[in-house]
């Protein structure tokens, strides 16, 4: 105990600084546990409740079926008709251009999903530009009002001294067909 008092006398400023840090740590711990922790738990609970389906836990199979039919009708109404193919391709090319990317080649292949009468066009194209521009392009594709699916991507850096990246992407676009 005698040694401790000697150390405190010789190092008053250091001891006060350590004491101040301990007190501030205790005050912050109390603040977090008393006010922020309950708020965080309530926000997490609210977020979890919002993520649940509105009809989750419902045992009424007829209600679930009708809700599913409504959901499918909303989805089908948002799928563009086949005649909008050129507009959708133009939108994709415009998104690339707005992000400062140059498209080197583009190919597409149609396929038909018989059960749903949906026509799927798979687009493959190579793009060259900065990494930031490619990230922005991907974000814009995800926010597109068209129903697009990013199937695969690959990045390759041609020259380590430049910021330019070669990017290959495969996107699927969905279209309605006239019922036979």
Long-range contacts (C-beta under 8 A, 24 or more apart in sequence): 76-176, 78-147, 79-118, 79-147, 79-174, 79-175, 79-176, 80-146, 80-147, 80-175, 80-176, 81-175, 81-176, 82-119, 82-175, 82-176, 82-177, 82-178, 84-175, 85-121, 85-173, 85-175, 88-146, 88-148, 88-173, 88-175, 89-123, 91-144, 91-146, 92-123, 92-141, 92-144, 92-148, 92-171, 92-173, 95-137, 95-140, 95-141, 95-144, 96-127, 96-137, 98-140, 99-129, 99-133, 99-134, 99-136, 99-137, 99-140, 100-129, 100-130, 100-133, 101-127, 101-128, 101-129, 101-133, 101-134, 101-137, 101-167, 102-127, 102-128, 102-129, 103-127, 104-128, 112-177, 117-176, 117-177, 117-179, 118-174, 118-175, 118-176, 118-177, 119-174, 119-175, 119-176, 119-177, 120-172, 120-173, 120-174, 120-175, 121-172, 121-173, 121-175, 122-151, 122-170, 122-171, 122-172, 123-170, 123-171, 123-172, 123-173, 124-168, 124-169, 124-170, 124-171, 125-168, 125-169, 126-166, 126-167, 126-168, 127-166, 127-167, 127-168, 127-169, 128-164, 128-165, 128-166, 128-167, 129-164, 129-165, 129-167, 130-163, 130-164, 130-165, 131-155, 131-163, 131-165, 134-165, 134-167, 141-171, 146-173, 147-173, 147-174, 148-172, 148-173, 148-174, 149-173, 149-174
